[in-house]
């Protein structure tokens, strides 16, 4: 069976004033896959996710979701079409409860059955959030905040889930839990694009990887091949 393209980026350029942050990148993400965007700080990874989400405008190029052009559409319209992002730094609503944060994630949905299904999915992956439902989000631990950020994104029933540094600042055991859950989300059929500094761990759950360097894609390939490339590990991904 031929693979179905969920997300397609063609010749994408992004500028911040005179600075060209993305210099014409091409990325293809197949339905049901996990694609890793790797590279050093400042390489353009977060900019790529934010441009897909409609938070940063594209200067040139095209972004398509299942063949539909979403380039420079409003962020809310892109969310309604099926893209959700868990941002770097989590950006949860600290003064709202866990339940209220989750409810905010479902704001684009109108069908009660779909909303209930999203709650069931979230609680299946993150049972702790059900226990913490009435607790103010700002009182959660770092790992719990990250779980809430991913759960809130899942509450919109996305076709494509964008994850920006989900393991940043977390203890190793919590990182293992987060990556296990991302693998489970993939098995359920959700397409995932993940930006991560923890490159080796990411490639273990990814199907394909792109390595960005100063706004360009220098290397890309099957994750199983990238993780064995010693030159790549040394140059971009850090030592084993």
N, C-alpha and C positions, 0 to 999 in steps of 0.2 A: 504494500500500500504506500502510495506517495505521501511524503510528509507535507503537512499543511502549514503555510507560513502565517503565524499569528501577528508578528510585528516586523516591519521592514523599514530600515533607515537607509536612505540613499543620498550621498553627497552632502551630508549635513554639516553646515557651518554655523557657528555661533560667535558673535562678537560682543565684547564688553567695551564700548567706546572703540579706541584704536586697537585693542587687543583681540586677536582671533583665538578664542578658547578651543573651538573645534574647527578643524581645517579640512572638512570634506570627508567625514567618516561614513562607512557602509557597514551595516549590521543586519543580520537576518536571524530571527528567533522563531523556531518552529513550535507549533502548538504542543503543549504538554512537556516542554523541555525546561531545563534550568540553564541559563546562559550567564556566565561570569564576566564582568567588566573589571579588569585588573590594571594595576599600574601605580606609580608613585603619586603622592599628593600633588595636586595641581595638574594632573594629566588630562583632566576633562571628564572624569567619570560621573561625578555628581551633576555637572552641567548637562551631560547626556540624559540622565534620568529626568532632570527638571524640564528639559526641552520636550521630552516625550510627554510629560504630564501637563504641559502648557504653562508652566511657571516661568519659563525663560523663552523668549522668542527666537525662532530660527532666522538667521540672515539669508541662508540659501539651503536648498535641498528639500527633501520630502520625507515625511513620516507617515506610514500607513498601518492601520490596524485591520487585519483581515480584508485587505484590499481597499479600505476606505481611507481617503486622505484626511489625516487629522492635524496636519501641519498648522501651527499657530491658531488652533481653535482655543476657545476659552477653557480654562482648567476644569470648570464644572461640566462642560459639555464632553470633555475627554473622559472624565470620571464616569459620566452617564453611559458612555459607550463601552466601558468595561476595563479601564485602567485605574489601578489604585497604587498609591505609593506610601511606604513606611519610611519617613525621612530620616536623614542623619540627625542625631541628637534627639530622636524620638518625638519631640514637639507635641506631647500630650497636653491636655488641658488640666493643669495641676489643681485648680480650684473646683473641678467637677469630680464626681465619683467615678469609679471604674465603670459602672453601669451607664452613666451619662456619656462617658467617652465612647463606649461601644455604640450607644444609640446615635451619637453624632456621626459615626462611621457609616451608618445605614441611611443617611439623609436622602440619598438619591433614589432609594427603593420605595415603592408604593404597595407592593404585594406583601401582605402580612405573612403568607406562607413562606415566601422567600426569606423574609427577615427572620422568621422563626428557625428556618433551616440554617441560616448564617449563625445565629446564636448557638444552635446545637453543635455546629462545626467548631466554632471558637471554643466552646466549653470542653469539647472532646480533646482538642489540642492543648488547651490551657485551662485545666480544671481549677487551678488556683484562682483564676480571675472570677470564677463564679463565687468562691468563698469570700473574695475581697470586694464583691459587688457594691456595697454601700460605703466602702472606704474611699477617702479622698485620694485621687491619683497621685497627688504630690507627696504622699506619705509612703509610696511604694519604694522597694529597693530598685537598684539599677536593672537587675535581671527581670524583675516584675514589670518595670516600665517598658522594657524592650518587648516583652511578651504582649503588653497592652497595645503598643504601637503596631505590631504586626496584626494582632487581633482586630484592632480598629480598621485597618486596611481591608482585612478579610470580610468585614461586615458590609461592604458594598458589593459582595458577590462578584469579584473581579474575574475577567478573562485573563488578564495579565497583571501580575503582582510585581511591583518594583520595590526592591529592598536596598536601602542605602546604609551600609556599615552596620548591619544588625548585631555584630559581636563586639562593637567598639566599647572598650572600658569594662568588659564583663569578665568575671572569674572563669577560669578554664572549664570547670564543670558546667557552668551555665552556658558557656559557648557550645559545648557538646550537645546540650539539650536543644538549644536554638537551631543548630544545624540538623539535628534529627527531625525536628518539627518541620523545617523547610523541605526535607526529603519526603515527609509524609504529605505535605501540601502538594508537592509535585505528583505523587502517586494518585492523588485525587483528581488530577487532570488540569490543575491550574498551572499556567505558564509563568515562570519566574525569571526575572532579570535581577541579578544581585551584584552590587558594588561592594567590595570587601578588601581590607588590608590583609586579612588572614587568608592569603591566596591558596596555600596548600590545602587547608580545610575546605575551602570553597570548591576547588577543583575535584575533590573527592565526591561531591554531590552533584557537580555540574555535568552537563552533556557537552558543552562547547564553551570556549573561552576566547575573549578578545583582550589583548594587552594594549593599553593606550599609553602614549608617550608624547607629552606636549601637544595634545590635540589631534594626534594622528594614531591610527592603528598600525602598530609595528609588527605584531605577530597575532595570528589567530589560528585556531584549530580545535580538534577534538580534545576534550579535557583529559582524556586518558593518555593522549600523546604529550600534551603540554606538561603534565605533572612529571613526566619522565625526562624532559629536556633539561639536562644539567646546566647548559649555558643560560637558558631562560630562567631557571631557578636562581642562579647566581646574579644575573643582571637585573631581574625584575621582582622576583618573588621572595627573596631572602633565603637564607640557608635552611637546610632541613634540621 
